C-alpha cells in the first residue's frame, strides 16, 4: 500500500475527502504556532527522504543486515495500510 494507492482510492470513492487532505502544510494552518510546527514537520519529512540518500552515497553508516532492512520495509508497509484504513473508515480524518 503506497501513498499513491490511497490517493487513487480517495479519487474514486471520496473526492471531497481527497480535496480536504490535499490542502495541507503551513498555509493550511490557522494559528502561527501551528504554522511553525508544520514547517518543522515538513522540513523533517524532507530530511527523512534526503539524509538516507546522502548516507548511501557517502557511506556514513555501516552496512545494515538484510533481515533488518526487510523488517523495516514490512513495518513501513503496515503503517501505510493502517493509515489507509483510518482514512477509509473516518472521512473526517482531514489535515486540520
Backbone as XML, in Angstrom:
<?xml version="1.0"?>
<chain id="A" units="angstrom">
  <residue number="1" name="UNK">
    <atom name="N" x="0.848" y="-1.176" z="0.000"/>
    <atom name="CA" x="0.000" y="0.000" z="0.000"/>
    <atom name="C" x="0.888" y="1.233" z="0.000"/>
  </residue>
  <residue number="2" name="UNK">
    <atom name="N" x="0.868" y="1.940" z="-1.073"/>
    <atom name="CA" x="1.656" y="3.167" z="-1.186"/>
    <atom name="C" x="0.733" y="4.372" z="-1.013"/>
  </residue>
  <residue number="3" name="UNK">
    <atom name="N" x="1.350" y="5.525" z="-0.812"/>
    <atom name="CA" x="0.572" y="6.752" z="-0.660"/>
    <atom name="C" x="-0.262" y="7.017" z="-1.908"/>
  </residue>
  <residue number="4" name="UNK">
    <atom name="N" x="0.287" y="6.741" z="-3.075"/>
    <atom name="CA" x="-0.444" y="6.935" z="-4.322"/>
    <atom name="C" x="-1.688" y="6.070" z="-4.399"/>
  </residue>
  <residue number="5" name="UNK">
    <atom name="N" x="-1.619" y="4.860" z="-3.828"/>
    <atom name="CA" x="-2.781" y="3.979" z="-3.821"/>
    <atom name="C" x="-3.926" y="4.592" z="-3.018"/>
  </residue>
  <residue number="6" name="UNK">
    <atom name="N" x="-3.595" y="5.221" z="-1.898"/>
    <atom name="CA" x="-4.611" y="5.882" z="-1.078"/>
    <atom name="C" x="-5.229" y="7.029" z="-1.868"/>
  </residue>
  <residue number="7" name="UNK">
    <atom name="N" x="-4.410" y="7.776" z="-2.579"/>
    <atom name="CA" x="-4.906" y="8.898" z="-3.382"/>
    <atom name="C" x="-5.858" y="8.410" z="-4.467"/>
  </residue>
  <residue number="8" name="UNK">
    <atom name="N" x="-5.494" y="7.321" z="-5.141"/>
    <atom name="CA" x="-6.364" y="6.758" z="-6.183"/>
    <atom name="C" x="-7.673" y="6.273" z="-5.566"/>
  </residue>
  <residue number="9" name="UNK">
    <atom name="N" x="-7.594" y="5.591" z="-4.419"/>
    <atom name="CA" x="-8.810" y="5.115" z="-3.743"/>
    <atom name="C" x="-9.728" y="6.287" z="-3.411"/>
  </residue>
  <residue number="10" name="UNK">
    <atom name="N" x="-9.149" y="7.356" z="-2.837"/>
    <atom name="CA" x="-9.972" y="8.510" z="-2.473"/>
    <atom name="C" x="-10.525" y="9.215" z="-3.710"/>
  </residue>
  <residue number="11" name="UNK">
    <atom name="N" x="-9.762" y="9.264" z="-4.793"/>
    <atom name="CA" x="-10.247" y="9.895" z="-6.024"/>
    <atom name="C" x="-11.467" y="9.174" z="-6.566"/>
  </residue>
  <residue number="12" name="UNK">
    <atom name="N" x="-11.530" y="7.872" z="-6.350"/>
    <atom name="CA" x="-12.667" y="7.083" z="-6.847"/>
    <atom name="C" x="-13.824" y="7.097" z="-5.861"/>
  </residue>
  <residue number="13" name="UNK">
    <atom name="N" x="-13.529" y="6.966" z="-4.551"/>
    <atom name="CA" x="-14.584" y="6.739" z="-3.564"/>
    <atom name="C" x="-14.961" y="7.940" z="-2.704"/>
  </residue>
  <residue number="14" name="UNK">
    <atom name="N" x="-14.081" y="8.923" z="-2.549"/>
    <atom name="CA" x="-14.388" y="10.050" z="-1.659"/>
    <atom name="C" x="-13.634" y="11.297" z="-2.117"/>
  </residue>
  <residue number="15" name="UNK">
    <atom name="N" x="-14.147" y="11.917" z="-3.172"/>
    <atom name="CA" x="-13.469" y="13.076" z="-3.765"/>
    <atom name="C" x="-13.408" y="14.269" z="-2.808"/>
  </residue>
  <residue number="16" name="UNK">
    <atom name="N" x="-14.424" y="14.448" z="-1.977"/>
    <atom name="CA" x="-14.422" y="15.567" z="-1.032"/>
    <atom name="C" x="-13.299" y="15.410" z="-0.004"/>
  </residue>
  <residue number="17" name="UNK">
    <atom name="N" x="-13.112" y="14.204" z="0.507"/>
    <atom name="CA" x="-12.046" y="13.968" z="1.473"/>
    <atom name="C" x="-10.684" y="14.181" z="0.818"/>
  </residue>
  <residue number="18" name="UNK">
    <atom name="N" x="-10.510" y="13.723" z="-0.394"/>
    <atom name="CA" x="-9.247" y="13.922" z="-1.102"/>
    <atom name="C" x="-8.944" y="15.411" z="-1.243"/>
  </residue>
  <residue number="19" name="UNK">
    <atom name="N" x="-9.944" y="16.193" z="-1.584"/>
    <atom name="CA" x="-9.744" y="17.636" z="-1.735"/>
    <atom name="C" x="-9.312" y="18.262" z="-0.408"/>
  </residue>
  <residue number="20" name="UNK">
    <atom name="N" x="-9.956" y="17.844" z="0.702"/>
    <atom name="CA" x="-9.574" y="18.377" z="2.020"/>
    <atom name="C" x="-8.170" y="17.947" z="2.405"/>
  </residue>
  <residue number="21" name="UNK">
    <atom name="N" x="-7.782" y="16.714" z="2.107"/>
    <atom name="CA" x="-6.472" y="16.207" z="2.502"/>
    <atom name="C" x="-5.337" y="16.813" z="1.671"/>
  </residue>
  <residue number="22" name="UNK">
    <atom name="N" x="-5.625" y="17.227" z="0.456"/>
    <atom name="CA" x="-4.586" y="17.818" z="-0.378"/>
    <atom name="C" x="-4.253" y="19.249" z="0.038"/>
  </residue>
  <residue number="23" name="UNK">
    <atom name="N" x="-5.146" y="19.881" z="0.769"/>
    <atom name="CA" x="-4.892" y="21.230" z="1.277"/>
    <atom name="C" x="-4.192" y="21.084" z="2.621"/>
  </residue>
  <residue number="24" name="UNK">
    <atom name="N" x="-2.847" y="21.032" z="2.592"/>
    <atom name="CA" x="-2.081" y="20.755" z="3.807"/>
    <atom name="C" x="-0.872" y="21.656" z="3.885"/>
  </residue>
  <residue number="25" name="UNK">
    <atom name="N" x="-0.161" y="21.543" z="4.978"/>
    <atom name="CA" x="1.068" y="22.291" z="5.160"/>
    <atom name="C" x="0.859" y="23.552" z="5.965"/>
  </residue>
  <residue number="26" name="UNK">
    <atom name="N" x="1.901" y="24.341" z="6.101"/>
    <atom name="CA" x="1.808" y="25.558" z="6.915"/>
    <atom name="C" x="0.715" y="26.522" z="6.447"/>
  </residue>
  <residue number="27" name="UNK">
    <atom name="N" x="0.484" y="26.602" z="5.142"/>
    <atom name="CA" x="-0.532" y="27.525" z="4.633"/>
    <atom name="C" x="-1.939" y="27.116" z="5.058"/>
  </residue>
  <residue number="28" name="UNK">
    <atom name="N" x="-2.158" y="25.837" z="5.325"/>
    <atom name="CA" x="-3.490" y="25.362" z="5.703"/>
    <atom name="C" x="-3.801" y="25.604" z="7.178"/>
  </residue>
  <residue number="29" name="UNK">
    <atom name="N" x="-2.785" y="25.880" z="7.968"/>
    <atom name="CA" x="-2.993" y="26.070" z="9.407"/>
    <atom name="C" x="-3.500" y="27.474" z="9.698"/>
  </residue>
  <residue number="30" name="UNK">
    <atom name="N" x="-4.190" y="27.602" z="10.828"/>
    <atom name="CA" x="-4.819" y="28.882" z="11.159"/>
    <atom name="C" x="-3.993" y="29.705" z="12.150"/>
  </residue>
  <residue number="31" name="UNK">
    <atom name="N" x="-3.308" y="29.047" z="13.088"/>
    <atom name="CA" x="-2.557" y="29.789" z="14.093"/>
    <atom name="C" x="-1.070" y="29.796" z="13.743"/>
  </residue>
  <residue number="32" name="UNK">
    <atom name="N" x="-0.385" y="30.827" z="14.229"/>
    <atom name="CA" x="1.045" y="30.977" z="13.944"/>
    <atom name="C" x="1.841" y="29.799" z="14.490"/>
  </residue>
  <residue number="33" name="UNK">
    <atom name="N" x="1.492" y="29.359" z="15.698"/>
    <atom name="CA" x="2.201" y="28.229" z="16.303"/>
    <atom name="C" x="2.082" y="26.979" z="15.443"/>
  </residue>
  <residue number="34" name="UNK">
    <atom name="N" x="0.885" y="26.695" z="14.967"/>
    <atom name="CA" x="0.685" y="25.524" z="14.120"/>
    <atom name="C" x="1.425" y="25.651" z="12.795"/>
  </residue>
  <residue number="35" name="UNK">
    <atom name="N" x="1.486" y="26.859" z="12.267"/>
    <atom name="CA" x="2.242" y="27.081" z="11.023"/>
    <atom name="C" x="3.724" y="26.747" z="11.229"/>
  </residue>
  <residue number="36" name="UNK">
    <atom name="N" x="4.270" y="27.163" z="12.365"/>
    <atom name="CA" x="5.673" y="26.885" z="12.673"/>
    <atom name="C" x="5.889" y="25.384" z="12.858"/>
  </residue>
  <residue number="37" name="UNK">
    <atom name="N" x="4.998" y="24.744" z="13.594"/>
    <atom name="CA" x="5.109" y="23.297" z="13.820"/>
    <atom name="C" x="5.050" y="22.546" z="12.495"/>
  </residue>
  <residue number="38" name="UNK">
    <atom name="N" x="4.133" y="22.926" z="11.627"/>
    <atom name="CA" x="4.016" y="22.255" z="10.324"/>
    <atom name="C" x="5.245" y="22.510" z="9.454"/>
  </residue>
  <residue number="39" name="UNK">
    <atom name="N" x="5.830" y="23.687" z="9.546"/>
    <atom name="CA" x="7.043" y="23.965" z="8.778"/>
    <atom name="C" x="8.175" y="23.055" z="9.232"/>
  </residue>
  <residue number="40" name="UNK">
    <atom name="N" x="8.335" y="22.881" z="10.552"/>
    <atom name="CA" x="9.351" y="21.963" z="11.061"/>
    <atom name="C" x="9.038" y="20.518" z="10.677"/>
  </residue>
  <residue number="41" name="UNK">
    <atom name="N" x="7.764" y="20.130" z="10.750"/>
    <atom name="CA" x="7.382" y="18.765" z="10.396"/>
    <atom name="C" x="7.678" y="18.480" z="8.923"/>
  </residue>
  <residue number="42" name="UNK">
    <atom name="N" x="7.363" y="19.430" z="8.057"/>
    <atom name="CA" x="7.622" y="19.226" z="6.627"/>
    <atom name="C" x="9.125" y="19.207" z="6.336"/>
  </residue>
  <residue number="43" name="UNK">
    <atom name="N" x="9.893" y="20.037" z="7.036"/>
    <atom name="CA" x="11.347" y="20.009" z="6.887"/>
    <atom name="C" x="11.900" y="18.660" z="7.341"/>
  </residue>
  <residue number="44" name="UNK">
    <atom name="N" x="11.371" y="18.158" z="8.447"/>
    <atom name="CA" x="11.785" y="16.842" z="8.934"/>
    <atom name="C" x="11.435" y="15.741" z="7.953"/>
  </residue>
  <residue number="45" name="UNK">
    <atom name="N" x="10.275" y="15.837" z="7.337"/>
    <atom name="CA" x="9.872" y="14.828" z="6.361"/>
    <atom name="C" x="10.815" y="14.828" z="5.161"/>
  </residue>
  <residue number="46" name="UNK">
    <atom name="N" x="11.168" y="16.002" z="4.680"/>
    <atom name="CA" x="12.107" y="16.092" z="3.559"/>
    <atom name="C" x="13.463" y="15.511" z="3.970"/>
  </residue>
  <residue number="47" name="UNK">
    <atom name="N" x="13.892" y="15.804" z="5.200"/>
    <atom name="CA" x="15.165" y="15.264" z="5.693"/>
    <atom name="C" x="15.119" y="13.736" z="5.746"/>
  </residue>
  <residue number="48" name="UNK">
    <atom name="N" x="13.946" y="13.159" z="6.083"/>
    <atom name="CA" x="13.811" y="11.701" z="6.109"/>
    <atom name="C" x="14.001" y="11.089" z="4.726"/>
  </residue>
  <residue number="49" name="UNK">
    <atom name="N" x="13.779" y="11.860" z="3.702"/>
    <atom name="CA" x="13.990" y="11.372" z="2.341"/>
    <atom name="C" x="15.408" y="11.634" z="1.843"/>
  </residue>
  <residue number="50" name="UNK">
    <atom name="N" x="15.973" y="12.774" z="2.206"/>
    <atom name="CA" x="17.263" y="13.190" z="1.659"/>
    <atom name="C" x="18.444" y="12.553" z="2.404"/>
  </residue>
  <residue number="51" name="UNK">
    <atom name="N" x="18.389" y="12.512" z="3.727"/>
    <atom name="CA" x="19.520" y="12.015" z="4.510"/>
    <atom name="C" x="19.877" y="10.561" z="4.174"/>
  </residue>
  <residue number="52" name="UNK">
    <atom name="N" x="18.914" y="9.623" z="4.050"/>
    <atom name="CA" x="19.299" y="8.263" z="3.681"/>
    <atom name="C" x="19.988" y="8.175" z="2.310"/>
  </residue>
  <residue number="53" name="UNK">
    <atom name="N" x="19.576" y="9.015" z="1.379"/>
    <atom name="CA" x="20.216" y="9.023" z="0.061"/>
    <atom name="C" x="21.667" y="9.476" z="0.192"/>
  </residue>
  <residue number="54" name="UNK">
    <atom name="N" x="21.878" y="10.547" z="0.950"/>
    <atom name="CA" x="23.244" y="11.028" z="1.164"/>
    <atom name="C" x="24.072" y="10.003" z="1.940"/>
  </residue>
  <residue number="55" name="UNK">
    <atom name="N" x="23.442" y="9.344" z="2.909"/>
    <atom name="CA" x="24.126" y="8.304" z="3.680"/>
    <atom name="C" x="24.580" y="7.167" z="2.769"/>
  </residue>
  <residue number="56" name="UNK">
    <atom name="N" x="23.718" y="6.751" z="1.874"/>
    <atom name="CA" x="24.080" y="5.685" z="0.939"/>
    <atom name="C" x="25.198" y="6.135" z="0.000"/>
  </residue>
  <residue number="57" name="UNK">
    <atom name="N" x="25.098" y="7.359" z="-0.475"/>
    <atom name="CA" x="26.085" y="7.877" z="-1.429"/>
    <atom name="C" x="27.472" y="8.006" z="-0.807"/>
  </residue>
  <residue number="58" name="UNK">
    <atom name="N" x="27.519" y="8.530" z="0.430"/>
    <atom name="CA" x="28.798" y="8.808" z="1.057"/>
    <atom name="C" x="29.240" y="7.741" z="2.063"/>
  </residue>
  <residue number="59" name="UNK">
    <atom name="N" x="28.388" y="6.740" z="2.317"/>
    <atom name="CA" x="28.760" y="5.630" z="3.192"/>
    <atom name="C" x="28.987" y="6.035" z="4.639"/>
  </residue>
  <residue number="60" name="UNK">
    <atom name="N" x="28.129" y="6.896" z="5.173"/>
    <atom name="CA" x="28.288" y="7.355" z="6.546"/>
    <atom name="C" x="28.030" y="6.245" z="7.562"/>
  </residue>
  <residue number="61" name="UNK">
    <atom name="N" x="27.084" y="5.352" z="7.283"/>
    <atom name="CA" x="26.701" y="4.302" z="8.224"/>
    <atom name="C" x="27.266" y="2.961" z="7.781"/>
  </residue>
  <residue number="62" name="UNK">
    <atom name="N" x="27.479" y="2.056" z="8.749"/>
    <atom name="CA" x="27.903" y="0.704" z="8.361"/>
    <atom name="C" x="26.744" y="-0.030" z="7.685"/>
  </residue>
  <residue number="63" name="UNK">
    <atom name="N" x="27.072" y="-1.123" z="7.010"/>
    <atom name="CA" x="26.046" y="-1.910" z="6.313"/>
    <atom name="C" x="25.028" y="-2.466" z="7.307"/>
  </residue>
  <residue number="64" name="UNK">
    <atom name="N" x="23.772" y="-2.486" z="6.896"/>
    <atom name="CA" x="22.681" y="-2.999" z="7.724"/>
    <atom name="C" x="22.367" y="-4.416" z="7.258"/>
  </residue>
  <residue number="65" name="UNK">
    <atom name="N" x="22.177" y="-5.354" z="8.200"/>
    <atom name="CA" x="21.843" y="-6.723" z="7.789"/>
    <atom name="C" x="20.541" y="-6.763" z="6.988"/>
  </residue>
  <residue number="66" name="UNK">
    <atom name="N" x="20.445" y="-7.704" z="6.076"/>
    <atom name="CA" x="19.272" y="-7.813" z="5.202"/>
    <atom name="C" x="17.993" y="-7.998" z="5.998"/>
  </residue>
  <residue number="67" name="UNK">
    <atom name="N" x="18.030" y="-8.809" z="7.066"/>
    <atom name="CA" x="16.795" y="-9.046" z="7.832"/>
    <atom name="C" x="16.292" y="-7.767" z="8.506"/>
  </residue>
  <residue number="68" name="UNK">
    <atom name="N" x="17.201" y="-6.875" z="8.885"/>
    <atom name="CA" x="16.778" y="-5.604" z="9.482"/>
    <atom name="C" x="16.111" y="-4.711" z="8.436"/>
  </residue>
  <residue number="69" name="UNK">
    <atom name="N" x="16.656" y="-4.683" z="7.227"/>
    <atom name="CA" x="16.056" y="-3.893" z="6.157"/>
    <atom name="C" x="14.683" y="-4.428" z="5.775"/>
  </residue>
  <residue number="70" name="UNK">
    <atom name="N" x="14.559" y="-5.724" z="5.670"/>
    <atom name="CA" x="13.272" y="-6.336" z="5.315"/>
    <atom name="C" x="12.242" y="-6.070" z="6.402"/>
  </residue>
  <residue number="71" name="UNK">
    <atom name="N" x="12.644" y="-6.197" z="7.667"/>
    <atom name="CA" x="11.719" y="-5.919" z="8.777"/>
    <atom name="C" x="11.250" y="-4.473" z="8.751"/>
  </residue>
  <residue number="72" name="UNK">
    <atom name="N" x="12.156" y="-3.557" z="8.468"/>
    <atom name="CA" x="11.788" y="-2.140" z="8.399"/>
    <atom name="C" x="10.816" y="-1.879" z="7.262"/>
  </residue>
  <residue number="73" name="UNK">
    <atom name="N" x="11.051" y="-2.502" z="6.114"/>
    <atom name="CA" x="10.142" y="-2.326" z="4.969"/>
    <atom name="C" x="8.747" y="-2.860" z="5.290"/>
  </residue>
  <residue number="74" name="UNK">
    <atom name="N" x="8.673" y="-3.980" z="5.981"/>
    <atom name="CA" x="7.374" y="-4.542" z="6.374"/>
    <atom name="C" x="6.654" y="-3.581" z="7.316"/>
  </residue>
  <residue number="75" name="UNK">
    <atom name="N" x="7.376" y="-3.001" z="8.264"/>
    <atom name="CA" x="6.759" y="-2.052" z="9.194"/>
    <atom name="C" x="6.256" y="-0.801" z="8.473"/>
  </residue>
  <residue number="76" name="UNK">
    <atom name="N" x="7.010" y="-0.322" z="7.501"/>
    <atom name="CA" x="6.570" y="0.843" z="6.726"/>
    <atom name="C" x="5.300" y="0.505" z="5.948"/>
  </residue>
  <residue number="77" name="UNK">
    <atom name="N" x="5.273" y="-0.676" z="5.313"/>
    <atom name="CA" x="4.083" y="-1.090" z="4.556"/>
    <atom name="C" x="2.877" y="-1.206" z="5.481"/>
  </residue>
  <residue number="78" name="UNK">
    <atom name="N" x="3.063" y="-1.769" z="6.674"/>
    <atom name="CA" x="1.961" y="-1.871" z="7.630"/>
    <atom name="C" x="1.468" y="-0.495" z="8.069"/>
  </residue>
  <residue number="79" name="UNK">
    <atom name="N" x="2.389" y="0.446" z="8.242"/>
    <atom name="CA" x="1.961" y="1.784" z="8.652"/>
    <atom name="C" x="1.130" y="2.456" z="7.565"/>
  </residue>
  <residue number="80" name="UNK">
    <atom name="N" x="1.515" y="2.263" z="6.295"/>
    <atom name="CA" x="0.695" y="2.800" z="5.195"/>
    <atom name="C" x="-0.680" y="2.143" z="5.173"/>
  </residue>
  <residue number="81" name="UNK">
    <atom name="N" x="-0.729" y="0.844" z="5.414"/>
    <atom name="CA" x="-2.002" y="0.126" z="5.422"/>
    <atom name="C" x="-2.901" y="0.619" z="6.548"/>
  </residue>
  <residue number="82" name="UNK">
    <atom name="N" x="-2.348" y="0.793" z="7.726"/>
    <atom name="CA" x="-3.135" y="1.291" z="8.861"/>
    <atom name="C" x="-3.641" y="2.706" z="8.572"/>
  </residue>
  <residue number="83" name="UNK">
    <atom name="N" x="-2.786" y="3.551" z="8.014"/>
    <atom name="CA" x="-3.207" y="4.908" z="7.658"/>
    <atom name="C" x="-4.352" y="4.874" z="6.650"/>
  </residue>
  <residue number="84" name="UNK">
    <atom name="N" x="-4.257" y="3.987" z="5.673"/>
    <atom name="CA" x="-5.328" y="3.840" z="4.680"/>
    <atom name="C" x="-6.637" y="3.447" z="5.357"/>
  </residue>
  <residue number="85" name="UNK">
    <atom name="N" x="-6.598" y="2.474" z="6.275"/>
    <atom name="CA" x="-7.825" y="2.046" z="6.955"/>
    <atom name="C" x="-8.426" y="3.181" z="7.786"/>
  </residue>
  <residue number="86" name="UNK">
    <atom name="N" x="-7.590" y="3.968" z="8.440"/>
    <atom name="CA" x="-8.093" y="5.103" z="9.230"/>
    <atom name="C" x="-8.788" y="6.111" z="8.330"/>
  </residue>
  <residue number="87" name="UNK">
    <atom name="N" x="-8.157" y="6.438" z="7.209"/>
    <atom name="CA" x="-8.755" y="7.411" z="6.284"/>
    <atom name="C" x="-10.039" y="6.861" z="5.681"/>
  </residue>
  <residue number="88" name="UNK">
    <atom name="N" x="-10.054" y="5.585" z="5.341"/>
    <atom name="CA" x="-11.239" y="4.986" z="4.728"/>
    <atom name="C" x="-12.412" y="4.936" z="5.709"/>
  </residue>
  <residue number="89" name="UNK">
    <atom name="N" x="-12.149" y="4.617" z="6.969"/>
    <atom name="CA" x="-13.219" y="4.485" z="7.947"/>
    <atom name="C" x="-13.674" y="5.815" z="8.536"/>
  </residue>
  <residue number="90" name="UNK">
    <atom name="N" x="-12.788" y="6.792" z="8.584"/>
    <atom name="CA" x="-13.119" y="8.074" z="9.194"/>
    <atom name="C" x="-12.904" y="9.167" z="8.161"/>
  </residue>
  <residue number="91" name="UNK">
    <atom name="N" x="-13.955" y="9.506" z="7.451"/>
    <atom name="CA" x="-13.818" y="10.506" z="6.391"/>
    <atom name="C" x="-13.597" y="11.906" z="6.933"/>
  </residue>
  <residue number="92" name="UNK">
    <atom name="N" x="-13.652" y="12.058" z="8.255"/>
    <atom name="CA" x="-13.342" y="13.357" z="8.858"/>
    <atom name="C" x="-11.879" y="13.449" z="9.270"/>
  </residue>
  <residue number="93" name="UNK">
    <atom name="N" x="-11.067" y="12.459" z="8.904"/>
    <atom name="CA" x="-9.639" y="12.453" z="9.230"/>
    <atom name="C" x="-8.909" y="13.390" z="8.270"/>
  </residue>
  <residue number="94" name="UNK">
    <atom name="N" x="-9.239" y="14.670" z="8.387"/>
    <atom name="CA" x="-8.635" y="15.654" z="7.495"/>
    <atom name="C" x="-7.367" y="16.214" z="8.120"/>
  </residue>
  <residue number="95" name="UNK">
    <atom name="N" x="-6.701" y="17.062" z="7.417"/>
    <atom name="CA" x="-5.452" y="17.631" z="7.867"/>
    <atom name="C" x="-5.687" y="18.544" z="9.072"/>
  </residue>
  <residue number="96" name="UNK">
    <atom name="N" x="-6.686" y="19.412" z="8.976"/>
    <atom name="CA" x="-6.981" y="20.313" z="10.088"/>
    <atom name="C" x="-8.277" y="19.933" z="10.754"/>
  </residue>
</chain>
